[in-house]
Amino acid sequence: MSVFTINTLQAEPIVIAHRGASGYLPEHTLESVTLAYAQGAHYIEQDLVATKDAKLIVLHDIHLETVTDVQKKFPNRKRQDGRFYALDFTLAELKTLIVHERRDEKGDLVFKDRYQGVANFQIATFEEQIELIQQL
């Protein structure tokens, strides 16, 4: 009787932090990236959007109203479709916005079990995120 042993390779999982630790803090913020790193993420997935003055910011959508207070600060800057586009704002203007957890068109939280606080999170530039990641 022969006994065969099969060696199986067990690969370690690779953790990719989609928009940082977006399940815990508002997506794509510097704080969310820091938390993702602290939780052991191997990679940080980032989305980039251009501003009016050709700067790159880290933002999932081209629209601002779902994740910032843009309606309060710039109520007259929405387009005819009722949306606020990052491309219509300079970086300096975008830096005045507060980033919050994703909300729907009624203002209700899209993910009700995620962050519900009111901290002062900001939109980050791609440069700021790269600098932070290099320091981590």
C-alpha positions in Angstrom: 0.0 0.0 0.0 1.3 3.4 -0.9 0.6 6.6 0.9 0.7 9.8 -1.0 0.9 13.1 0.7 -0.2 16.1 -1.2 1.3 19.3 -0.2 -1.1 22.1 -0.7 0.0 25.7 -0.8 -2.0 28.0 1.3 -1.7 31.6 0.0 -2.0 34.4 2.5 -4.9 36.7 1.6 -4.0 40.0 0.2 -6.0 42.9 1.8 -6.9 45.8 -0.5 -8.4 48.7 1.3 -11.1 50.0 -1.0 -11.2 53.7 -0.5 -9.2 53.2 2.7 -11.0 51.8 5.8 -14.3 53.0 4.3 -16.3 50.6 6.5 -15.1 52.6 9.6 -14.4 56.2 8.5 -15.5 58.3 5.5 -14.0 57.0 2.3 -10.8 58.3 0.8 -9.9 60.5 3.8 -6.4 60.6 5.1 -7.8 59.2 8.4 -9.4 56.3 6.5 -6.1 55.5 4.8 -4.2 55.6 8.2 -6.8 53.3 9.8 -6.5 50.9 6.8 -2.8 50.8 7.2 -3.1 50.2 11.0 -5.5 47.3 10.3 -2.9 45.6 8.1 -4.0 46.5 4.6 -1.4 45.6 1.9 -2.7 48.0 -0.6 -4.8 51.2 -0.6 -7.1 51.5 -3.6 -7.7 55.1 -4.7 -9.9 56.9 -7.2 -8.8 60.2 -8.7 -10.8 63.1 -9.9 -9.6 66.3 -11.5 -10.5 69.8 -10.2 -11.2 73.0 -12.1 -7.6 74.0 -11.6 -6.2 70.6 -12.9 -5.3 69.2 -9.5 -5.9 65.5 -8.6 -8.1 64.8 -5.6 -8.9 61.4 -4.1 -12.6 60.9 -4.6 -14.7 58.0 -5.7 -17.3 59.9 -7.7 -17.2 62.9 -9.9 -20.0 64.3 -7.8 -19.6 66.0 -4.4 -23.0 66.1 -2.8 -23.1 62.4 -1.7 -19.9 62.7 0.4 -19.5 66.4 1.3 -21.4 69.4 2.6 -21.1 71.2 -0.8 -24.9 72.0 -0.9 -24.5 74.1 2.2 -21.3 76.0 1.2 -22.0 76.4 -2.5 -25.8 76.1 -3.0 -25.8 78.0 -6.3 -23.0 76.0 -7.9 -25.0 72.9 -8.9 -25.5 72.1 -12.6 -28.8 71.9 -14.3 -29.0 68.2 -13.4 -28.9 69.2 -9.7 -25.4 67.7 -9.2 -22.2 69.3 -7.9 -19.2 68.3 -10.0 -15.7 68.3 -8.6 -14.5 69.6 -12.0 -16.4 72.9 -11.3 -14.4 73.7 -8.2 -10.9 74.7 -7.5 -8.8 72.8 -5.0 -9.0 75.8 -2.6 -12.8 75.6 -2.7 -12.8 71.9 -2.3 -10.6 72.1 0.7 -13.3 74.2 2.5 -15.7 71.2 2.3 -16.3 68.7 5.1 -16.4 65.1 4.0 -19.0 62.8 5.6 -20.2 59.3 5.2 -22.0 58.6 1.9 -25.6 59.8 1.8 -28.4 59.4 -0.8 -30.4 62.1 -2.5 -32.7 62.4 0.5 -29.7 62.9 2.8 -30.0 59.5 4.5 -26.9 57.4 5.2 -26.3 54.8 2.4 -24.5 52.5 4.8 -26.3 52.8 8.1 -23.8 50.7 10.1 -20.8 52.9 9.2 -19.4 56.0 10.7 -22.1 58.4 12.0 -20.0 61.1 13.6 -19.5 64.7 12.5 -15.7 65.1 12.6 -14.0 67.6 10.3 -12.7 65.3 7.5 -11.4 66.9 4.3 -10.9 66.0 0.7 -7.3 64.9 0.2 -5.1 65.5 -2.9 -3.4 62.6 -4.5 -0.1 64.2 -3.5 -1.2 64.3 0.2 -2.3 60.7 0.1 1.0 59.5 -1.5 3.0 61.5 1.1 1.0 59.9 3.9 1.4 56.4 2.6 5.1 56.9 2.2 5.4 58.0 5.8 3.4 55.0 7.1 
